[in-house]
Amino acid sequence: MKYEIVIGLETHVELNTESKIFCSCGGHSSAKEPNDCVCPACSGMPGMLPVMNKRVVELAVTAGLMLNCDISRYTTFDKKNYYYPDLPCAYQITQLNHPICTNGCVTLKTSEGTRDIHIKQIHMEEDAGKLVHVGKASLVDFNRTSVPLIEIVTQPDFRSAEEVLVYLNKLKSMFRSSGISECEEGAMRCDVNISVRPEGSEQFGVRTEIKNMASFEAIERAIRYEAQRHIDAIEFETEELVQETRRFDDATGKTFAMRNKETEADYRYFPDANLMPIIIDDAWLEEIKANMPEAVDAKADAYREAGISEKEIDMLIQNHKANKLLDDVVEMGTTAKNAAGWILTDCAGVLRKNGKLLGDLEISADDLFAIIKMVDEGVSRLNGRKILTAVMEEGVDPVAYCKDNGFDAKVDTSTIEAVVDRVLAKNAQAVNDYKNGKEKAKQALFGACMRELKNTGDIALIRELLDSKLANF
């Protein structure tokens, strides 16, 4: 018998805010040491009251608009009660009765064609803390407590692991390019609800939930294992399937039971009387819409038209800093393809040399544009890279650094021609090798010319003179 996998996702995304959702402590990336970003409010001290972060609402609405959701004009918070060491109040502030966004839809393109994934709701909530296990001891780090989240809940519309990964990658691209979230370092986590049924059946099978998945590779492996476990249980009666929560063990590639699946009644939800309802009026909604980033698919199409490769487009779409830097530099007057080369090749090379990633990119659009402009006006690309390195590593002024090092010196044609003649005379063997068909010999001669000119000559003119003189040898 053939079986169909049925999957629904609950994706938790930490938001890029400067402070937590209900207090003024720093957001996701602020903490440096355990428990150094905690206050009486987010650590659950008696008598402390939550104060809503307006930016969280704006980012949640932005995410909802990007996923074609209806935006709730009246939205409230509820308390979800459960006891766990990393939840200092013994309840989580979340949304049950009036979530911020509902009824969305996102279209996926996979090897099987296109599929619409329907979004049941997006709701705002606070994150819990983190348990750290050291030997036999369990320690609690409350830095993550009350960091703002949105949880995106889909309908059970997925039918394969491939569709799940395409969906998650699309969310990641959308949220990173828009600055909603970097979706890294645990900032994007997923609960996978999965069941199996005979192909053609309309009735859902027994559902299990795989909790807290942060790796896309692990999600794919967990789905494949769990689907096969369900099929084996149905076909061969290897075990009795029950509705439960399971965890995935990365070392064994298997899932293991954690506890019976909770229902809403188990959490004893009730409205949070400490937080007033949020009213989103027309003016506020229009303001959020006016600040909406360009749609990811539209931006990717624009980059393709500019001649940027698919690999480079993926890198740009998934990195908000690189994406914004490119757009800013293009607005100043260079081409998107030229800017992409500088950012994804030259800037990325400096970062790699210093053990950093593209997400660590820190250079102003003004400085990068100044370097690109100097190279376009005659400074050699090699010297342009030297200027870029000094700017990124030492924070120098690019124009002043160029002048101080003589990189902007203009060399007249007669001087360049004399250098080319001298190089050819000194390197008779290389000239002979080139005449015998060794193309690399010409590059060696060009390099010798550049060294003698100290990388200040017009590259196009040097190549033209070198070609002309070699042709007459």
Secondary structure as the mmCIF struct_conf table of DSSP 4:
data_model
#
loop_
_struct_conf.conf_type_id
_struct_conf.id
_struct_conf.beg_label_comp_id
_struct_conf.beg_label_asym_id
_struct_conf.beg_label_seq_id
_struct_conf.end_label_comp_id
_struct_conf.end_label_asym_id
_struct_conf.end_label_seq_id
STRN STRN1 TYR A 3 GLU A 14
BEND BEND1 GLU A 18 GLU A 18
STRN STRN2 SER A 19 SER A 19
BEND BEND2 ILE A 21 CYS A 25
STRN STRN3 GLY A 26 GLY A 26
TURN_TY1_P TURN_TY1_P1 HIS A 28 SER A 30
BEND BEND3 GLU A 33 GLU A 33
TURN_TY1_P TURN_TY1_P2 PRO A 34 ASN A 35
BEND BEND4 ASP A 36 CYS A 37
TURN_TY1_P TURN_TY1_P3 PRO A 40 GLY A 44
TURN_TY1_P TURN_TY1_P4 PRO A 46 GLY A 47
HELX_RH_AL_P HELX_RH_AL_P1 LYS A 54 MET A 66
TURN_TY1_P TURN_TY1_P5 LEU A 67 ASN A 68
HELX_LH_PP_P HELX_LH_PP_P1 CYS A 69 CYS A 69
STRN STRN4 ASP A 70 ILE A 71
HELX_LH_PP_P HELX_LH_PP_P2 SER A 72 SER A 72
BEND BEND5 ARG A 73 ARG A 73
STRN STRN5 TYR A 74 THR A 75
STRN STRN6 ASP A 78 ASN A 81
TURN_TY1_P TURN_TY1_P6 PRO A 85 ASP A 86
TURN_TY1_P TURN_TY1_P7 PRO A 88 CYS A 89
BEND BEND6 ALA A 90 ALA A 90
STRN STRN7 TYR A 91 THR A 94
BEND BEND7 LEU A 96 HIS A 98
BEND BEND8 ILE A 100 ILE A 100
STRN STRN8 CYS A 101 THR A 110
TURN_TY1_P TURN_TY1_P8 SER A 111 GLU A 112
STRN STRN9 GLY A 113 GLU A 126
STRN STRN10 LYS A 130 VAL A 134
TURN_TY1_P TURN_TY1_P9 GLY A 135 LYS A 136
STRN STRN11 ALA A 137 ASP A 141
TURN_TY1_P TURN_TY1_P10 ASN A 143 SER A 146
STRN STRN12 PRO A 148 THR A 154
BEND BEND9 PRO A 156 PRO A 156
STRN STRN13 PHE A 158 PHE A 158
BEND BEND10 SER A 160 SER A 160
HELX_RH_AL_P HELX_RH_AL_P2 ALA A 161 SER A 178
TURN_TY1_P TURN_TY1_P11 GLY A 179 GLY A 179
BEND BEND11 ILE A 180 ILE A 180
TURN_TY1_P TURN_TY1_P12 GLU A 185 GLY A 186
BEND BEND12 ALA A 187 ALA A 187
STRN STRN14 MET A 188 PRO A 198
TURN_TY1_P TURN_TY1_P13 GLU A 199 GLY A 200
BEND BEND13 GLN A 203 GLN A 203
STRN STRN15 THR A 208 MET A 213
HELX_RH_AL_P HELX_RH_AL_P3 PHE A 216 PHE A 236
BEND BEND14 GLU A 239 GLU A 239
STRN STRN16 GLU A 244 ASP A 249
TURN_TY1_P TURN_TY1_P14 ASP A 250 GLY A 253
STRN STRN17 LYS A 254 ASN A 260
HELX_LH_PP_P HELX_LH_PP_P3 LYS A 261 GLU A 262
HELX_RH_AL_P HELX_RH_AL_P4 GLU A 264 TYR A 267
TURN_TY1_P TURN_TY1_P15 ARG A 268 ARG A 268
STRN STRN18 PHE A 270 PRO A 271
TURN_TY1_P TURN_TY1_P16 ALA A 273 ASN A 274
BEND BEND15 LEU A 275 LEU A 275
HELX_LH_PP_P HELX_LH_PP_P4 MET A 276 PRO A 277
STRN STRN19 ILE A 278 ILE A 279
HELX_RH_AL_P HELX_RH_AL_P5 ASP A 282 ALA A 290
TURN_TY1_P TURN_TY1_P17 ASN A 291 ASN A 291
HELX_LH_PP_P HELX_LH_PP_P5 MET A 292 ALA A 295
HELX_RH_AL_P HELX_RH_AL_P6 VAL A 296 GLU A 305
TURN_TY1_P TURN_TY1_P18 ALA A 306 GLY A 307
HELX_RH_AL_P HELX_RH_AL_P7 GLU A 310 ILE A 317
TURN_TY1_P TURN_TY1_P19 GLN A 318 GLN A 318
HELX_RH_AL_P HELX_RH_AL_P8 HIS A 320 MET A 332
TURN_TY1_P TURN_TY1_P20 GLY A 333 GLY A 333
HELX_RH_AL_P HELX_RH_AL_P9 ALA A 336 GLY A 341
HELX_RH_PI_P HELX_RH_PI_P1 TRP A 342 CYS A 347
HELX_RH_AL_P HELX_RH_AL_P10 ALA A 348 LYS A 353
TURN_TY1_P TURN_TY1_P21 ASN A 354 GLY A 355
HELX_RH_3T_P HELX_RH_3T_P1 LEU A 358 ASP A 360
HELX_RH_AL_P HELX_RH_AL_P11 ALA A 365 ASP A 376
TURN_TY1_P TURN_TY1_P22 GLU A 377 GLY A 378
HELX_RH_AL_P HELX_RH_AL_P12 ARG A 381 GLU A 394
HELX_RH_AL_P HELX_RH_AL_P13 PRO A 398 ASP A 404
TURN_TY1_P TURN_TY1_P23 ASN A 405 ASP A 408
HELX_RH_AL_P HELX_RH_AL_P14 THR A 413 LYS A 426
HELX_RH_AL_P HELX_RH_AL_P15 ALA A 428 LYS A 435
TURN_TY1_P TURN_TY1_P24 ASN A 436 GLY A 437
HELX_RH_AL_P HELX_RH_AL_P16 GLU A 439 GLU A 452
TURN_TY1_P TURN_TY1_P25 LEU A 453 ASN A 455
BEND BEND16 GLY A 457 GLY A 457
HELX_RH_AL_P HELX_RH_AL_P17 ILE A 459 ALA A 471
TURN_TY1_P TURN_TY1_P26 ASN A 472 ASN A 472
#
